């Protein structure tokens, strides 16, 4: 068991903020504008998961669309088991779950048949 760990006042370029840490670890970044927050979120070679919180769900969705991650939770709502998941940039290859998760295991075949 590893205790959850929070690192506050982390510079966006710090190694701990740039790498995918698969554990209960969180880095906290301060920002002044929405554009700066999106830039911080996108400032990584990885893009597995992100989150956006707002009192205005439509505005949160607009911000989520600007974040380069394979999954973005809006106001803590997970995407669900039937949605394809996977990362952008250097976060994984392909998708898991959903119909798109089968693509790597399927070979499509097409037939041209005469019309009679």
C-alpha positions as CSV (number, residue, x, y, z in Angstrom):
1,X,0.0,0.0,0.0
2,X,1.3,3.5,-0.9
3,X,-0.2,6.5,0.8
4,X,-1.7,9.2,-1.5
5,X,0.8,12.0,-2.0
6,X,0.1,15.6,-3.0
7,X,2.9,17.9,-4.3
8,X,1.9,21.6,-4.1
9,X,3.4,24.6,-5.9
10,X,5.0,22.4,-8.6
11,X,6.5,24.2,-11.6
12,X,4.8,23.0,-14.8
13,X,8.2,22.0,-16.3
14,X,9.2,19.9,-13.3
15,X,9.9,16.2,-14.0
16,X,7.2,15.1,-11.6
17,X,4.7,17.2,-13.5
18,X,5.9,15.9,-16.9
19,X,5.8,12.2,-16.4
20,X,3.0,9.7,-15.9
21,X,3.2,8.4,-12.4
22,X,0.9,5.4,-11.9
23,X,0.1,5.7,-8.3
24,X,-1.8,7.9,-5.9
25,X,0.2,11.0,-6.7
26,X,-1.1,14.5,-7.6
27,X,0.7,17.7,-8.5
28,X,-0.9,21.0,-7.9
29,X,-0.3,24.0,-10.2
30,X,-1.4,27.6,-9.8
31,X,-2.6,29.6,-12.8
32,X,-4.2,33.0,-13.5
33,X,-6.2,32.4,-16.7
34,X,-8.1,29.6,-18.4
35,X,-5.7,29.7,-21.3
36,X,-2.8,29.3,-18.9
37,X,-4.5,26.3,-17.3
38,X,-5.0,24.6,-20.7
39,X,-1.4,25.3,-21.6
40,X,-0.2,23.7,-18.4
41,X,-2.4,20.7,-19.0
42,X,-1.1,20.3,-22.5
43,X,2.6,20.9,-21.6
44,X,3.6,17.2,-21.5
45,X,4.7,14.5,-23.8
46,X,1.8,12.4,-22.4
47,X,-1.9,12.7,-22.4
48,X,-3.7,9.8,-20.7
49,X,-6.4,11.5,-18.5
50,X,-7.6,14.9,-17.5
51,X,-10.3,16.6,-15.5
52,X,-12.2,19.8,-15.6
53,X,-14.4,21.2,-12.9
54,X,-16.9,24.1,-13.3
55,X,-20.3,25.3,-12.2
56,X,-21.1,25.6,-15.9
57,X,-21.0,22.1,-17.4
58,X,-21.1,23.5,-21.0
59,X,-18.1,25.7,-20.3
60,X,-16.3,22.8,-18.7
61,X,-16.9,20.7,-21.9
62,X,-15.5,23.6,-24.0
63,X,-12.4,23.6,-21.9
64,X,-12.2,19.8,-21.9
65,X,-12.2,19.9,-25.7
66,X,-9.0,21.9,-25.6
67,X,-7.1,19.5,-23.4
68,X,-5.0,16.9,-25.3
69,X,-5.8,13.8,-23.3
70,X,-7.5,10.6,-24.4
71,X,-10.1,10.9,-21.6
72,X,-11.4,14.0,-19.8
73,X,-13.7,13.7,-16.9
74,X,-16.1,16.7,-16.5
75,X,-17.0,17.5,-12.9
76,X,-15.8,14.1,-11.7
77,X,-18.0,12.1,-14.1
78,X,-16.2,9.1,-15.6
79,X,-16.7,8.2,-19.2
80,X,-18.1,4.8,-18.4
81,X,-17.3,1.2,-19.4
82,X,-18.6,1.4,-23.0
83,X,-16.5,4.3,-24.0
84,X,-13.1,3.8,-25.7
85,X,-10.2,4.9,-23.5
86,X,-6.6,5.5,-24.3
87,X,-4.0,8.2,-24.4
88,X,-2.8,10.9,-26.7
89,X,0.8,11.6,-27.6
90,X,3.1,9.2,-25.9
91,X,0.4,7.7,-23.6
92,X,-0.2,4.2,-24.9
93,X,-1.1,2.9,-28.3
94,X,-4.7,2.5,-29.6
95,X,-7.8,2.2,-27.5
96,X,-9.3,-0.2,-24.9
97,X,-13.0,-0.7,-24.2
98,X,-15.9,0.3,-26.4
99,X,-16.2,-0.9,-30.0
100,X,-12.9,0.8,-30.9
101,X,-11.1,-1.4,-28.4
102,X,-11.6,-4.4,-30.7
103,X,-10.0,-2.8,-33.8
104,X,-6.6,-4.2,-33.0
105,X,-8.0,-7.7,-32.9
106,X,-10.2,-7.6,-36.0
107,X,-9.3,-8.1,-39.7
108,X,-11.9,-6.7,-42.0
109,X,-12.7,-8.4,-45.3
110,X,-14.7,-6.9,-48.1
111,X,-16.4,-8.8,-50.9
112,X,-17.4,-7.6,-54.3
113,X,-20.4,-9.6,-55.5
114,X,-22.2,-9.5,-58.9
115,X,-25.6,-8.0,-58.9
116,X,-28.0,-10.4,-60.5
